[in-house]
């Protein structure tokens, strides 16, 4: 860890060398230690330590960006000069008003020392709790256990400075049989909070029950979506519509629909970077403090999230603390999402289903029609046929093509517990989703697979 004092000195030095009208310096450091396993044995232990310092220089509303991984005086002077030179060749941006001014940032303790100092031996012991039981059942276990520590710092020429260290422990596994597979995962700030044996049992159980899947015809089914599957759909909903850039460009389902009902009243989704039950982050990549933003409340559209640039396009609007590192092509983004829980257990959802499908997770999800929130994707690692309130058989995976909002409008039951999950969108920075399982009355499957 470089520490707050060292990073403040380095950022302030970089800012002191700038001749631009306004200057911003963003620092991100990630140290990852990864234990990867396949065929029920560990085949790789790797460690990497990456850092990125990015300068945004502003000259009369012209913006230039440059980056470096070198924190020496010479490198900092050079990257500031490169960003300033780049700005001089740009067109003026009429919508850019200013970098953000300092605002009070809540103090959050998200750094767990035992996660940051986790040894390969400790990770191997956790992996063993998955691989040995899998081998005993004649199954193959694969996956990875990563422990990471991060440092984030943001400073600008208006006097803003923000610093936050945090950690992450991330365990995922796929257990394979000859004809089936099962998946399970767990994520936390604290390595001690991960129960590797429980993760293994969950995936092994799915793999055993997924053997010899049967064919089912594509069509419209009632579905029970486990938390992994719901999390993937919510992230794509965020990607297609929760940010102000898509909203302002008329490309979001929120565009022109503020205050309108888009799902059932039992659906509420929000983003809150200060929630300690998630993977918190107290400020964004402009140093603006996080806040809770209600996106959909009781089925009604409330509004998108903003960074400083998109907020400047609307009168009296301020950033909600959702900027990504510049430059990026999607604008502000939600990375601490949550959905309101309900009253049902998954067992109760199952018992109340006459005929339907149980879906563990989805993959290869891709947008089809963002305005209508239509996506396509496939089921994976545990898909089962439900009849008369019981799981009666594993089924071969199916491709779906479905509007997420229309599916959520058919939510009959919502899980009483929220599970913290993590998606590929969050790989480059801390972030997660606290999500319950859902029982949806209608979900459209358009084709079948051979496995």
C-alpha positions in Angstrom: 0.0 0.0 0.0 1.3 3.4 -0.9 -0.9 5.1 1.7 -2.9 8.3 1.8 0.0 10.7 2.6 2.2 9.4 -0.2 -0.6 9.6 -2.8 -1.7 13.0 -1.7 1.9 14.2 -2.1 2.2 12.7 -5.6 -1.2 14.0 -6.8 -0.5 17.5 -5.4 2.9 17.5 -7.1 1.4 16.6 -10.5 -1.3 19.3 -10.1 1.4 21.9 -9.2 3.1 21.3 -12.5 0.0 21.9 -14.6 -0.5 25.0 -16.7 -4.0 24.1 -17.7 -7.1 26.0 -16.6 -8.3 23.0 -14.6 -6.6 19.6 -13.9 -7.7 16.3 -12.5 -5.5 13.4 -11.4 -7.0 9.9 -10.8 -5.0 7.1 -9.3 -6.0 3.4 -9.2 -3.9 0.6 -7.9 -5.0 -3.0 -7.8 -3.0 -5.9 -6.4 -4.5 -9.3 -7.2 -3.4 -12.7 -6.0 -5.2 -15.5 -7.8 -5.4 -19.2 -7.2 -6.9 -21.0 -10.3 -8.0 -24.6 -10.4 -9.2 -27.1 -13.0 -9.8 -30.9 -13.1 -10.0 -30.6 -9.3 -6.4 -29.5 -8.7 -4.7 -26.1 -8.5 -2.8 -25.4 -11.7 -1.9 -21.8 -11.2 -1.0 -19.2 -8.6 -0.3 -15.7 -9.9 0.1 -12.3 -8.5 0.0 -8.9 -10.3 0.3 -5.3 -9.1 -1.1 -2.7 -11.5 -1.3 1.0 -11.1 -2.7 3.7 -13.3 -2.4 7.5 -12.9 -4.6 9.4 -15.3 -4.6 13.2 -15.9 -7.4 15.2 -17.3 -6.4 18.7 -18.4 -8.9 21.4 -19.4 -8.1 24.4 -21.6 -11.0 26.7 -22.4 -13.4 23.7 -22.3 -11.0 21.6 -24.4 -10.2 18.4 -22.7 -7.1 16.2 -23.0 -6.3 12.9 -21.2 -3.0 11.1 -20.6 -1.9 8.3 -18.3 1.2 6.7 -16.8 2.2 3.9 -14.4 5.3 5.8 -13.2 5.0 8.1 -10.2 8.4 9.7 -10.4 8.6 13.5 -10.7 9.8 13.3 -14.3 6.9 11.0 -15.3 4.3 13.1 -13.5 5.5 16.3 -15.2 5.5 14.4 -18.5 2.0 13.0 -18.2 0.5 16.4 -17.2 2.2 18.0 -20.2 0.9 15.3 -22.5 -2.6 15.8 -21.3 -2.4 19.6 -21.6 -0.9 19.2 -25.2 -3.7 16.8 -26.1 -6.3 19.3 -24.8 -4.9 22.1 -27.0 -5.7 20.1 -30.1 -9.3 19.3 -29.1 -12.6 21.1 -30.0 -14.3 23.0 -27.3 -17.0 21.1 -25.6 -19.9 23.4 -25.0 -21.4 21.1 -22.4 -18.4 20.9 -20.1 -18.8 23.4 -17.2 -16.2 22.5 -14.7 -14.4 19.8 -12.7 -16.2 19.2 -9.4 -15.6 21.3 -6.4 -14.7 19.6 -3.1 -17.6 18.1 -1.1 -17.5 16.2 2.2 -16.9 12.5 1.6 -18.3 9.9 4.1 -15.7 7.8 5.9 -16.1 4.1 5.1 -13.9 1.3 6.4 -13.6 -1.2 3.6 -10.1 -2.5 4.0 -9.7 -5.9 5.6 -6.0 -6.7 6.4 -6.4 -10.5 6.3 -7.8 -10.3 2.8 -4.9 -8.1 1.6 -2.3 -10.4 3.2 -4.0 -13.7 2.3 -1.4 -16.3 1.4 -1.4 -18.9 -1.4 -1.6 -21.6 1.3 -4.7 -20.0 2.7 -6.3 -19.9 -0.7 -5.2 -23.5 -1.4 -6.9 -24.6 1.8 -10.2 -23.0 0.7 -9.9 -24.5 -2.8 -9.3 -28.0 -1.3 -12.7 -27.7 0.4 -14.2 -27.7 -3.1 -11.9 -30.0 -5.1 -11.8 -32.9 -2.6 -15.6 -33.4 -2.3 -16.0 -33.0 -6.0 -13.4 -35.7 -6.7 -15.1 -38.0 -4.2 -18.3 -37.7 -6.3 -16.5 -38.4 -9.5 -16.8 -34.7 -10.6 -14.3 -32.2 -11.9 -14.0 -28.8 -10.2 -12.7 -25.7 -11.8 -12.7 -22.0 -10.9 -10.7 -19.4 -9.1 -10.2 -17.7 -5.7 -8.9 -14.2 -6.0 -7.9 -11.8 -3.2 -7.4 -8.2 -4.1 -6.5 -4.9 -2.5 -7.1 -1.6 -4.1 -6.2 2.0 -3.6 -8.2 4.9 -5.1 -7.2 8.5 -5.0 -8.6 11.6 -6.9 -7.4 15.1 -6.7 -8.0 18.2 -8.8 -6.9 21.9 -9.1 -10.0 23.1 -7.3 -8.8 21.6 -4.0 -10.5 18.3 -4.1 -8.7 15.2 -2.7 -10.3 11.8 -1.9 -8.6 8.6 -0.9 -10.0 5.1 -0.3 -8.4 1.7 0.2 -10.4 -1.5 0.1 -10.2 -5.3 -0.4 -12.1 -8.0 -2.1 -12.3 -11.8 -1.9 -14.0 -13.5 -4.9 -14.6 -17.2 -5.2 -16.3 -18.9 -8.2 -16.5 -22.5 -9.2 -18.1 -24.7 -11.9 -18.4 -28.4 -11.1 -18.7 -30.7 -14.1 -20.0 -34.2 -14.5 -20.1 -36.1 -17.8 -23.4 -34.6 -18.8 -24.1 -31.8 -16.3 -22.7 -28.9 -14.4 -23.2 -26.7 -11.4 -22.1 -23.2 -10.4 -21.7 -21.3 -7.2 -19.9 -18.2 -6.1 -19.3 -15.9 -3.1 -17.8 -12.5 -2.7 -16.9 -10.3 0.3 -14.5 -7.6 1.5 -13.4 -10.2 4.1 -11.8 -13.5 3.1 -13.1 -15.0 6.4 -16.6 -14.4 5.3 -16.3 -16.8 2.4 -17.5 -20.4 3.1 -15.7 -22.4 0.5 -17.2 -25.7 1.6 -20.7 -24.3 1.3 -19.9 -22.9 -2.2 -18.6 -26.4 -3.2 -21.6 -28.1 -1.8 -23.9 -25.9 -3.8 -22.1 -26.4 -7.1 -21.7 -30.2 -6.5 -25.4 -30.5 -5.8 -26.3 -28.8 -9.0 -23.8 -30.8 -11.0 -25.2 -34.1 -9.7 -28.8 -33.1 -10.3 -27.9 -31.8 -13.8 -26.9 -35.2 -15.1 -28.6 -36.6 -18.2 -30.7 -33.5 -19.1 -33.8 -33.9 -21.1 -35.1 -31.8 -24.0 -37.9 -29.2 -23.5 -39.5 -27.2 -26.2 -38.8 -23.5 -26.4 -41.7 -21.3 -25.5 -43.1 -19.2 -22.7 -42.5 -20.5 -19.2 -42.9 -19.5 -15.6 -39.3 -19.3 -14.2 -37.6 -19.2 -10.9 -34.4 -17.2 -11.4 -31.7 -17.7 -8.8 -29.8 -14.7 -7.6 -26.9 -15.2 -10.1 -29.4 -15.0 -13.0 -31.2 -12.0 -11.6 -28.0 -10.2 -11.0 -26.9 -10.6 -14.6 -30.2 -9.2 -15.9 -30.1 -6.2 -13.5 -26.6 -5.4 -14.7 -27.7 -5.4 -18.3 -30.6 -3.2 -17.3 -28.1 -0.8 -15.8 -25.9 -0.9 -18.9 -28.8 -0.1 -21.2 -30.6 2.5 -19.1 -29.6 3.6 -15.7 -27.0 6.1 -16.8 -27.6 9.8 -17.7 -25.8 9.6 -21.0 -28.1 7.0 -22.5 -31.0 8.9 -20.9 -30.0 12.2 -22.5 -29.4 10.7 -25.9 -32.9 9.1 -25.9 -31.4 5.6 -25.8 -32.5 4.6 -22.3 -35.8 3.0 -21.3 -36.1 5.9 -18.9 -36.0 8.5 -21.7 -39.4 10.3 -21.6 -40.7 8.0 -19.0 -39.9 9.5 -15.6 -42.7 8.9 -13.2 -44.2 6.2 -15.3 -44.8 2.6 -14.2 -42.5 0.1 -16.0 -42.7 -3.0 -13.8 -44.9 -4.4 -11.0 -45.1 -2.5 -7.7 -43.0 -5.2 -6.0 -39.9 -4.1 -8.0 -37.6 -1.5 -6.5 -34.0 -1.0 -7.6 -31.5 1.5 -6.4 -27.7 2.2 -6.2 -25.9 3.0 -3.0 -22.2 3.1 -2.8 -22.3 3.7 1.0 -24.1 0.4 1.8 -21.7 -1.7 3.8 -23.6 -4.9 2.9 -22.4 -4.3 -0.7 -18.8 -3.6 -1.8 -18.9 0.1 -0.9 -17.0 2.9 -2.5 -17.5 6.4 -0.9 -16.7 8.5 -4.0 -16.6 8.1 -7.8 -13.7 8.6 -10.2 -14.2 12.4 -10.1 -14.0 12.5 -6.3 -17.7 13.2 -5.9 -19.3 11.6 -2.8 -21.6 8.7 -3.3 -25.3 8.8 -2.4 -28.3 6.5 -2.7 -30.1 6.9 -6.0 -33.5 5.3 -6.4 -33.8 4.1 -10.0 -37.1 2.2 -10.0 -39.3 2.6 -7.0 -42.4 0.3 -6.7 -42.3 -0.2 -10.4 -42.0 3.6 -11.2 -39.1 5.2 -13.1 -37.3 7.7 -10.8 -34.3 8.7 -12.9 -30.8 7.9 -13.9 -27.4 8.5 -12.3 -25.1 11.4 -13.2 -21.5 12.4 -13.4 -20.4 16.0 -13.5 -20.4 16.3 -17.3 -23.9 14.9 -17.8 -25.3 16.9 -14.9 -24.0 20.0 -16.6 -26.4 19.3 -19.5 -29.5 19.7 -17.3 -30.5 22.9 -15.3 -29.8 22.7 -11.6 -28.6 19.1 -11.8 -25.6 17.9 -9.8 -23.5 14.8 -10.1 -24.8 11.8 -8.1 -21.3 10.4 -7.8 -21.3 7.9 -10.6 -18.4 8.9 -12.9 -16.2 6.3 -14.5 -12.6 7.0 -15.3 -12.3 9.3 -18.3 -12.4 8.7 -21.1 -15.3 6.2 -21.4 -18.0 5.7 -23.9 -21.0 4.9 -21.6 -21.0 7.8 -19.2 -22.0 7.5 -15.5 -22.6 4.0 -14.3 -24.1 2.2 -11.3 -21.8 -0.3 -9.5 -23.5 -0.7 -6.1 -26.9 -2.0 -7.2 -29.6 -3.5 -5.0 -33.1 -4.8 -5.4 -35.8 -4.8 -2.7 -36.4 -8.2 -1.2 -39.8 -9.9 -0.7 -41.3 -12.5 1.6 -40.8 -15.8 -0.2 -38.1 -18.5 0.1 -37.0 -20.3 -3.0 -38.6 -23.5 -1.6 -41.9 -21.6 -1.4 -41.5 -20.3 -5.0 -41.0 -23.9 -6.1 -43.9 -25.3 -4.2 -46.2 -22.7 -5.8 -45.2 -23.5 -9.4 -47.3 -25.9 -11.3 -45.0 -26.0 -14.4 -42.0 -24.0 -15.1 -38.2 -23.8 -15.3 -35.6 -23.3 -12.6 -32.6 -21.2 -13.8 -29.4 -21.0 -11.9 -27.5 -18.5 -14.0 -27.3 -17.0 -17.5 -24.4 -16.2 -19.8 -23.6 -14.7 -23.2 -26.2 -12.1 -22.5 -26.3 -9.4 -25.2 -28.6 -6.4 -25.8 -31.1 -6.7 -28.6 -33.3 -3.6 -28.2 -32.0 -1.3 -25.4 -35.1 1.0 -25.4 -37.3 -2.0 -24.8 -34.7 -3.7 -22.6 -34.7 -6.8 -24.7 -31.7 -9.1 -24.3 -30.8 -12.5 -25.5 -28.7 -15.1 -23.7 -28.5 -18.7 -22.5 -29.1 -20.6 -19.4 -26.1 -22.4 -17.8 -24.9 -24.7 -15.0 -28.2 -25.9 -13.5 -31.5 -25.6 -15.5 -34.4 -27.8 -14.3 -38.0 -28.6 -15.2 -40.6 -27.9 -12.5 -43.9 -29.8 -12.4 -46.5 -29.7 -9.6 -44.2 -27.8 -7.2 -41.2 -30.1 -7.6 -38.1 -30.3 -9.7 -38.6 -33.4 -11.8 -35.7 -33.3 -14.3 -32.7 -31.4 -15.5 -33.1 -29.9 -18.9 -30.8 -29.0 -21.7 -29.9 -25.3 -21.8 -32.2 -22.8 -23.6 -31.7 -19.5 -25.4 -34.0 -16.7 -24.2 -34.9 -13.4 -25.9 -36.8 -11.3 -23.4 -37.5 -7.8 -22.3 -36.1 -7.4 -18.8 -38.7 -4.9 -17.7 -41.6 -7.0 -19.1 -40.2 -10.0 -17.3 -40.0 -8.0 -14.0 -43.5 -6.8 -14.6 -44.5 -10.5 -14.2 -42.8 -11.0 -10.8 -45.1 -13.1 -8.7 -42.7 -13.7 -5.8 -39.5 -12.2 -4.6 -36.9 -13.8 -2.4 -36.8 -12.8 1.3 -33.0 -12.7 1.3 -30.6 -10.7 -0.9 -27.3 -12.3 -2.0 -24.2 -10.3 -2.9 -23.0 -11.1 -6.4 -20.4 -9.7 -8.8 -20.5 -9.4 -12.6 -17.9 -9.0 -15.3 -18.8 -5.3 -15.7 -17.1 -4.8 -12.3 -13.8 -6.4 -13.0 -11.9 -3.1 -13.3 -13.2 -1.6 -10.1 -14.9 -2.5 -6.9 -18.6 -3.1 -7.1 -21.4 -5.6 -6.6 -25.1 -6.3 -6.6 -27.3 -7.3 -3.7 -30.1 -9.2 -5.3 -32.9 -11.7 -4.4 -34.2 -14.6 -6.4 -37.4 -14.0 -8.5 -40.3 -16.0 -9.6 -41.6 -14.6 -12.9 -44.9 -15.6 -14.5 -43.6 -15.3 -18.1 -40.2 -15.7 -19.6 -39.6 -16.4 -23.3 -37.2 -19.1 -24.5 -36.6 -19.0 -28.2 -34.4 -22.0 -29.0 -32.7 -25.0 -27.4 -29.2 -26.3 -27.3 -27.6 -29.7 -27.6 -26.2 -29.8 -24.0 
